[in-house]
């Protein structure tokens, strides 16, 4: 009898491009772990006069289906592009900051449109993916995968981590696309990150604050939602709904004068401009000066400022900030990533 082994699990992915929902072969091995597939079914139980005290009779039926996956792992310099493409916007064309001296450095910039939808049916809408997962016993395929929630977090002496909640249409028994091997990536130690506090979107990243940030959790509820209707299937037929969004940012600050300056902004309900600079340890190429990075940028207001706690004898405070629209910057948040990936394969 065949047995599935944990050591042989894997995750593979392919971009569905201009035809969301059409399953495609995988083109990339994803790093991390994938939680168990959860099929969220809408069950209808007829409530009828049956001359019986039983609450349920054996005639319930399924009226709708949608699946859920959770992809977790250490943030890396390659697959961050997949996360941002399915959570913020797609069809991003990276630029080369210096194509002469740094031919392997590609800068991807992700900011959601605030005036037109970011759904997959839009020109610059999020990308959808077909995900393959399983083990040596059985592989499965899920099409029309899109992110509903993305969390990026870090704390001292750890690698920066991510959690991505993914919705998909259905799970089908399949075989893994063959001849794929994992690409080399760089991970991001939290201790190498830098934290910047500035007074405008144009000046983001200009003022580093040493010794202030002890930990963070950046959370985006994408607000993308699927549509159901008389379409001949129990599964959703499109992802064409989107609600207003924000980033919630939980920050653990050391209790110092820099934190007091931010507390003054909280008390005055003032906007603060924050950048978390997540950086790698190794140059993208031996001839280059740039290391891979992810910049989490945003205009924020503080919504919680509790009394101080402590961490190993140090006074700290864990605050909550939420992104707000800044008319001068014309954005509420943006994520930029420098990597050696020039396109989603």
Backbone torsions as a table, in degrees:
resi	resn	phi	psi	omega
1	UNK	NA	127.2	-179.7
2	UNK	-69.1	145.7	-178.9
3	UNK	-130.4	133.7	176.3
4	UNK	-80.7	135.5	-179.0
5	UNK	-114.3	138.6	179.1
6	UNK	-57.2	-37.2	-177.1
7	UNK	-64.1	-19.8	-176.5
8	UNK	-102.8	12.8	174.3
9	UNK	-70.8	150.1	175.8
10	UNK	-155.8	163.7	179.3
11	UNK	-131.4	131.5	177.8
12	UNK	-134.1	154.4	-172.5
13	UNK	-146.0	151.0	173.2
14	UNK	-140.4	141.6	179.3
15	UNK	-78.8	134.1	-179.9
16	UNK	-84.6	-6.5	173.1
17	UNK	58.1	-129.2	-173.9
18	UNK	-81.2	-0.8	-177.8
19	UNK	-125.2	72.4	179.8
20	UNK	-55.6	134.4	178.6
21	UNK	96.3	-15.2	176.5
22	UNK	-87.7	113.8	-176.7
23	UNK	-60.4	140.4	-179.8
24	UNK	-130.1	163.2	175.3
25	UNK	-71.6	150.3	178.9
26	UNK	-71.2	148.0	177.4
27	UNK	-126.2	-3.7	-174.2
28	UNK	-147.5	140.4	169.7
29	UNK	-87.8	123.1	178.4
30	UNK	-91.3	141.3	177.5
31	UNK	-98.4	145.4	-177.4
32	UNK	126.4	-160.9	177.0
33	UNK	-129.3	153.3	-178.7
34	UNK	-121.0	122.6	179.7
35	UNK	-65.9	166.8	-179.5
36	UNK	-60.1	138.6	175.3
37	UNK	-61.2	129.4	176.2
38	UNK	-116.7	119.3	177.5
39	UNK	-94.9	112.7	179.5
40	UNK	-88.7	107.5	-175.9
41	UNK	-107.5	138.6	171.7
42	UNK	-92.1	111.4	-176.4
43	UNK	-100.5	130.0	174.9
44	UNK	-106.3	122.8	177.4
45	UNK	-111.6	111.2	179.9
46	UNK	-56.4	134.7	176.4
47	UNK	-109.8	96.2	-170.7
48	UNK	-132.2	159.5	175.2
49	UNK	-77.8	109.7	-172.6
50	UNK	-120.7	4.0	-177.2
51	UNK	56.7	46.7	-175.1
52	UNK	-155.4	140.0	-179.6
53	UNK	-81.5	-6.2	179.3
54	UNK	-68.8	132.1	177.5
55	UNK	-64.9	-41.9	-177.4
56	UNK	-118.7	135.4	170.2
57	UNK	-99.9	170.3	-174.8
58	UNK	-88.0	52.4	-179.7
59	UNK	-139.2	25.1	174.1
60	UNK	-67.0	154.2	179.4
61	UNK	-142.0	158.4	-180.0
62	UNK	-87.2	128.3	-179.3
63	UNK	-107.4	-17.0	179.7
64	UNK	-164.9	153.7	-178.7
65	UNK	-140.0	146.2	170.7
66	UNK	-157.1	139.6	-176.2
67	UNK	-104.8	159.9	-179.3
68	UNK	-138.0	138.6	175.4
69	UNK	-130.0	155.1	174.3
70	UNK	-126.6	116.6	179.1
71	UNK	-101.6	122.8	-177.8
72	UNK	-131.2	159.0	176.2
73	UNK	163.3	-169.5	174.8
74	UNK	-86.3	130.6	179.1
75	UNK	-59.7	134.8	178.0
76	UNK	-132.1	167.6	-169.5
77	UNK	-73.8	-8.8	-179.3
78	UNK	-107.5	-50.3	-172.6
79	UNK	-81.5	-7.8	170.7
80	UNK	-59.3	-30.5	179.5
81	UNK	-66.2	-38.0	176.9
82	UNK	-65.3	-43.4	179.5
83	UNK	-58.7	-48.8	-176.1
84	UNK	-71.4	-31.5	180.0
85	UNK	-69.6	-31.2	179.7
86	UNK	-94.2	-8.2	-176.5
87	UNK	-111.7	-29.4	-174.1
88	UNK	-115.4	-62.4	177.9
89	UNK	-163.7	160.4	179.3
90	UNK	-117.2	-170.0	179.9
91	UNK	53.9	36.9	175.7
92	UNK	-84.5	129.4	175.5
93	UNK	-100.8	115.0	-178.1
94	UNK	-70.9	154.1	175.4
95	UNK	-107.4	164.6	175.3
96	UNK	-111.6	110.8	-177.5
97	UNK	-56.2	-34.8	178.3
98	UNK	-147.8	86.6	-174.6
99	UNK	-67.6	-13.9	179.1
100	UNK	-82.9	-49.3	-175.0
101	UNK	-97.6	-16.8	-176.4
102	UNK	-132.4	66.0	-174.2
103	UNK	-68.5	-12.7	-178.2
104	UNK	-103.5	6.8	-178.9
105	UNK	-103.4	119.7	-178.8
106	UNK	-123.0	128.3	-177.9
107	UNK	-102.5	119.3	177.5
108	UNK	-105.5	132.3	179.8
109	UNK	-124.0	124.8	-175.5
110	UNK	-119.7	117.7	172.9
111	UNK	-142.1	129.0	-178.8
112	UNK	-70.1	145.4	170.1
113	UNK	-67.7	141.6	179.2
114	UNK	-109.1	1.4	-177.8
115	UNK	-120.8	-16.0	173.9
116	UNK	-134.4	158.7	-177.3
117	UNK	-63.3	156.1	175.3
118	UNK	-109.8	18.4	-178.1
119	UNK	-71.8	161.7	-173.5
120	UNK	-60.8	-21.0	-178.9
121	UNK	-80.5	-3.4	177.9
122	UNK	-90.6	155.7	-179.0
123	UNK	-55.2	-43.3	-179.4
124	UNK	-107.3	24.4	-179.5
125	UNK	-70.7	167.6	178.8
126	UNK	-56.5	154.7	174.7
127	UNK	-88.4	145.2	172.7
128	UNK	-107.9	156.1	-172.6
129	UNK	-135.2	153.5	166.8
130	UNK	-99.3	126.6	-177.6
131	UNK	-112.2	131.8	172.1
132	UNK	-107.7	135.2	177.7
133	UNK	-151.7	163.5	-179.8
134	UNK	147.5	-155.9	-179.0
135	UNK	-143.2	-161.2	-178.1
136	UNK	-69.3	-16.8	-179.3
137	UNK	-85.3	-44.2	-176.6
138	UNK	-156.6	136.7	172.4
139	UNK	-104.4	153.2	178.9
140	UNK	-131.0	157.5	179.1
141	UNK	-129.4	133.5	176.6
142	UNK	-128.0	123.3	179.1
143	UNK	-101.0	169.3	177.6
144	UNK	60.3	44.1	-179.0
145	UNK	-85.3	131.9	177.4
146	UNK	-144.2	157.0	-175.7
147	UNK	-87.1	138.4	173.2
148	UNK	-107.8	-18.0	180.0
149	UNK	-158.5	136.3	177.1
150	UNK	-130.5	128.7	178.2
151	UNK	-125.6	132.6	174.7
152	UNK	-124.8	131.2	-174.3
153	UNK	-144.8	157.7	178.2
154	UNK	-157.4	152.7	174.4
155	UNK	-152.4	167.3	-171.5
156	UNK	-56.3	140.0	174.9
157	UNK	64.5	23.6	176.9
158	UNK	-131.9	165.3	170.5
159	UNK	-82.9	148.6	175.4
160	UNK	-65.7	135.5	-173.4
161	UNK	-118.0	164.3	175.3
162	UNK	-138.2	154.9	169.6
163	UNK	-136.8	126.4	-178.8
164	UNK	-125.7	117.8	174.6
165	UNK	-85.7	128.3	-173.1
166	UNK	-124.7	135.0	170.7
167	UNK	-104.3	146.2	178.1
168	UNK	-144.8	167.1	-171.8
169	UNK	-77.7	-54.2	-175.7
170	UNK	-160.4	156.7	176.2
171	UNK	-102.5	130.6	-179.4
172	UNK	-127.3	136.1	172.9
173	UNK	-59.3	135.0	-175.3
174	UNK	-152.2	-176.0	171.4
175	UNK	-118.5	145.7	177.7
176	UNK	-63.4	139.8	168.6
177	UNK	-62.5	129.1	-173.9
178	UNK	-85.6	173.1	172.4
179	UNK	64.6	30.7	175.3
180	UNK	-110.3	136.5	175.9
181	UNK	-126.7	151.7	-178.7
182	UNK	-67.4	133.9	177.5
183	UNK	-81.4	156.6	176.9
184	UNK	-71.0	140.4	-179.8
185	UNK	-137.1	166.9	169.1
186	UNK	-116.3	142.9	176.0
187	UNK	-100.6	172.9	-172.1
188	UNK	-123.9	101.5	174.0
189	UNK	-67.2	132.3	179.7
190	UNK	-59.0	-34.8	-176.9
191	UNK	-63.3	-19.9	177.4
192	UNK	-87.2	-7.6	-179.2
193	UNK	-69.3	158.9	175.2
194	UNK	-128.9	153.0	-177.5
195	UNK	-124.2	128.3	-177.8
196	UNK	-122.3	139.1	176.7
197	UNK	-125.1	123.2	-176.7
198	UNK	-134.6	178.2	-173.5
199	UNK	-106.4	0.2	179.1
200	UNK	-157.0	160.5	176.3
201	UNK	-66.1	-36.6	179.7
202	UNK	-64.9	-27.3	-177.8
203	UNK	-97.3	9.2	-177.1
204	UNK	-56.6	132.6	178.2
205	UNK	93.2	-1.8	-174.6
206	UNK	-85.6	-20.8	-173.8
207	UNK	-125.8	97.5	179.4
208	UNK	-76.9	143.0	179.4
209	UNK	-118.0	98.5	-177.7
210	UNK	-76.0	136.1	174.1
211	UNK	79.7	7.5	-178.2
212	UNK	-93.2	-51.2	-173.0
213	UNK	-87.1	123.6	179.1
214	UNK	-103.8	-27.5	-179.7
215	UNK	-167.8	158.7	177.7
216	UNK	-151.2	156.5	169.0
217	UNK	-138.5	114.8	-179.4
218	UNK	-101.9	121.3	-174.5
219	UNK	-129.9	126.9	175.6
220	UNK	-118.3	117.2	166.8
221	UNK	-85.4	112.0	-169.8
222	UNK	-68.9	-26.8	179.1
223	UNK	66.5	20.7	171.3
224	UNK	-84.7	136.4	-175.4
225	UNK	-138.8	146.2	-176.9
226	UNK	-86.2	156.4	178.5
227	UNK	-114.0	141.5	177.7
228	UNK	-122.1	154.6	177.1
229	UNK	-177.6	-171.0	-179.6
230	UNK	-75.1	81.0	-174.0
231	UNK	-124.3	11.5	176.3
232	UNK	79.8	12.2	180.0
233	UNK	-148.3	154.2	177.3
234	UNK	-78.1	-14.0	-176.4
235	UNK	-91.7	164.4	179.2
236	UNK	-66.5	148.4	-178.4
237	UNK	-100.4	-14.8	-178.9
238	UNK	-161.2	159.0	169.1
239	UNK	-113.8	89.0	-172.6
240	UNK	-129.4	17.2	177.6
241	UNK	-119.2	141.4	-177.7
242	UNK	-151.9	130.8	178.8
243	UNK	-106.8	170.7	179.4
244	UNK	-61.8	142.6	-171.2
245	UNK	-127.1	167.2	178.2
246	UNK	-158.6	161.6	168.4
247	UNK	-102.6	132.7	170.1
248	UNK	-102.6	129.6	-175.8
249	UNK	-125.1	111.9	174.5
250	UNK	-95.4	127.7	-174.2
251	UNK	-127.0	133.0	171.9
252	UNK	-101.9	112.7	-179.3
253	UNK	-102.0	142.5	165.3
254	UNK	-67.6	143.5	-177.9
255	UNK	-82.4	92.3	-178.2
256	UNK	-143.0	-172.8	-176.2
257	UNK	-65.5	-32.5	177.5
258	UNK	-65.3	-40.8	176.7
259	UNK	-64.9	-38.0	178.0
260	UNK	-62.2	-36.0	177.5
261	UNK	-64.0	-37.8	177.2
262	UNK	-71.9	-34.6	177.7
263	UNK	-63.0	-35.2	176.6
264	UNK	-62.2	-38.0	176.2
265	UNK	-64.9	-39.5	176.4
266	UNK	-59.8	-47.4	-177.8
267	UNK	-66.1	-30.7	179.1
268	UNK	-94.1	4.8	-178.3
269	UNK	53.0	42.3	-176.8
270	UNK	-96.9	152.0	178.0
271	UNK	-80.1	138.2	173.5
272	UNK	-123.8	146.3	-177.6
273	UNK	-109.6	118.9	-171.5
274	UNK	-120.0	140.4	171.4
275	UNK	-129.7	126.4	169.1
276	UNK	-102.1	111.8	-177.3
277	UNK	-94.8	102.2	-179.7
278	UNK	-93.7	118.0	-172.1
279	UNK	-125.8	149.2	176.2
280	UNK	-83.3	-179.8	-175.6
281	UNK	-104.4	-17.9	-171.1
282	UNK	-123.9	140.7	177.3
283	UNK	-60.2	148.3	-179.6
284	UNK	-61.2	-31.6	178.4
285	UNK	-150.3	153.0	-175.2
286	UNK	-58.8	-26.3	-177.8
287	UNK	-92.3	3.3	-174.1
288	UNK	-111.7	154.1	177.4
289	UNK	-93.7	-19.6	-174.3
290	UNK	-82.7	138.1	168.9
291	UNK	-101.0	157.6	176.6
292	UNK	-65.0	150.4	179.1
293	UNK	-151.5	162.9	170.0
294	UNK	-131.7	122.9	177.4
295	UNK	-105.2	118.5	174.2
296	UNK	-96.7	103.8	-175.5
297	UNK	-108.7	148.5	175.0
298	UNK	-173.8	155.7	168.3
299	UNK	-95.2	127.8	-171.6
300	UNK	-133.3	154.6	163.7
301	UNK	-123.8	144.2	178.5
302	UNK	-82.3	134.5	-179.4
303	UNK	-113.4	-16.5	176.4
304	UNK	-140.4	136.3	173.7
305	UNK	-143.3	84.2	-173.9
306	UNK	-76.9	177.4	175.8
307	UNK	-67.1	153.5	-175.2
308	UNK	-63.9	148.1	168.9
309	UNK	-109.3	-153.1	178.0
310	UNK	-152.7	154.0	178.2
311	UNK	-139.4	109.3	-178.5
312	UNK	52.2	42.6	178.2
313	UNK	87.5	-9.4	179.4
314	UNK	-92.7	132.1	175.2
315	UNK	-70.0	129.1	179.5
316	UNK	-133.6	165.0	174.2
317	UNK	-140.9	132.9	178.6
318	UNK	-102.1	113.6	-173.7
319	UNK	-113.0	162.1	177.1
320	UNK	-118.6	124.8	173.6
321	UNK	-119.2	148.2	177.1
322	UNK	-127.7	142.1	-178.3
323	UNK	-68.0	144.5	178.3
324	UNK	-133.3	153.9	178.8
325	UNK	-75.1	130.2	175.5
326	UNK	-110.1	118.1	-173.4
327	UNK	-64.6	-35.3	179.8
328	UNK	-69.3	-44.2	178.4
329	UNK	-74.8	-26.3	-177.6
330	UNK	62.7	30.9	178.6
331	UNK	-148.5	166.2	167.2
332	UNK	-114.9	-31.9	174.1
333	UNK	-155.9	162.8	-179.6
334	UNK	-155.7	147.6	175.6
335	UNK	-127.5	126.9	177.8
336	UNK	-117.8	140.4	-179.3
337	UNK	-135.2	127.7	174.6
338	UNK	-103.4	124.4	-174.2
339	UNK	-150.0	175.8	174.6
340	UNK	-96.0	8.3	177.0
341	UNK	-84.9	119.8	-177.0
342	UNK	-93.8	-16.2	178.6
343	UNK	-167.0	154.3	172.9
344	UNK	-73.9	120.7	-174.5
345	UNK	-67.8	NA	NA
